[in-house]
Amino acid sequence: MIMWLIVLLVLAIVFIVFATARLKMHAFLALLLAAFGFGILSGMPLDVVVKSVNDGFGGTIGYIGIVIVLGSVIGTFLEKSGGAWRLAEGILKITGKKNVPLTMSIMGYVVSIPVFCDSGFVILSSLNKALAKRAGITLAAGAIALSLGLYATHTMVPPTPGPIAAAGILQADLGLVILWGMIIAAIACAAGWVFAVTVAAKVDVPPYKEGEEPTDLPSLADAPGPLSSLLPIFLPIVLIVMKSLADFPSKPFGTGEAIRVIGFVGQPVVALLIGFGLALLLPKKLDREMLSNSGWLGQAIVASAIIILITGAGGSFGKVLQNSGIAKMVGEGLSTWHLGIFLPFLIAAGIKTAQGSSTVAIITTAGLMAPLMVPLGFDEPTARALVVVVIGAGAMVVSHANDSFFWVVTQFSNMTPEQGYRLQTLGTLVQGTVGAIAVFIAATIVL
């Protein structure tokens, strides 16, 4: 049964790539057909297949849909007001044109410690496009550097839910997990940056699609100032960070009414809504036409609708895979192998590749590893922390069509699915593998 499910998974991926790249089929339809095809051929009850498709679509859109819309609107106001260009010019003066990927990589590493990688990529996408255009480089270099930087800390460093849950399941010290997670994530992030400048930088992806590039931009003299341009992007990030800190078990901000306010404004949807409010201050003169169906707001909503549909369909595909049981079978099969610290890495990688969600892969792997920790000699505090981190490394491998983040990256970066597999999928394989090797070396030294 497990071999048949793996064969079906491979066939589904081949179908998605062939249909989108060769037949020019819309990714939404290709993903939907793949989801139904896999579910039916795997022997799932037909009503469960339909429920999985609906739940996967609704669950993904329920989490990321409004964030995508608001992020797209903020990006449009930044671009059309000249704010993104103002920021790009300022950043390039500091970093130089050759260091755009490094800048995006570092931003991703920092931002994704408290912010989900999907939200982080949406928020920073417009800035990445402006930087690529100003620097005269392919959008792919900065986009992949950003996505891999975000992924590194998202899977390895609390307070993102996956690493926190794994630390709890494996009874690992949260402080040690954060310490080792940041060290290993930095090494993995460096590998992602190298991949971006050596591989992604050779793939020509224009910063804007035909007809998408902002026209009749105001002169820089009429553009908003650097601080005004920066606030719609980074204030939401700051608010989300504060909520993450407030949720720490130690309750650093206390437990009063202020915490409930922080918990509210730090929700990604609310934080981005505040960012949208600040974006409305960017144009030199805000008029009603900008907020109409044909204005800046309407254009941004129409553009984001396509991304939402594709991302939701990716969620449907991933949910069907989860409910087919392929992840559990892969994880239990690999758990019988005796591979030391590489065992949790391979289990997490197998589950991640099979069903798409890094968080599910981390939590499932932690549950499978819990009874094996003492027999395998991972009962010391540092060992438990390193197992949590190596599970996170495995949960990067690999991001492909069943991962909603794959579609966020490709759609916001003007990449075809084929380019996504060459860059995002291969990049996560490289980065996750480097992370696992770094954990192995660390374990050899300290354990």
Secondary structure, 3 states (H helix, E strand, C coil): CHHHHHHHHHHHHHHHHHHHHCCCCCHHHHHHHHHHHHHHHCCCCHHHHHHHHHHHHHHHHHHHHHHHHHHHHHHHHHHHHCHHHHHHHHHHHHHCHHHHHHHHHHHHHHHCCCCCHHHHHHHHHHHHHHHHHHHCCCHHHHHHHHHHHHHHHHHHCCCCHHHHHHHHHCCCCHHHHHHHHHHHHHHHHHHHHHHHHHCHHHCCCCCCCCCCCCCCCCCCCCCCCHHHHHHHHHHHHHHHHHHHHHCCCCCCCCCCHHHHHHHHHCCHHHHHHHHHHHHCCCCCCCCHHHHCCCCHHHHHHHHHHHHHHHHHHHHHHHHHHHHHCHHHHHHHHHCCCCCCCHHHHHHHHHHHHHHCCHHHHHHHHHHHHHHHCCCCCCCCHHHHHHHHHHHHHHCCCCCCCCCHHHHHHHHHCCCCHHHHHHHHHHHHHHHHHHHHHHHHHHHHHHC
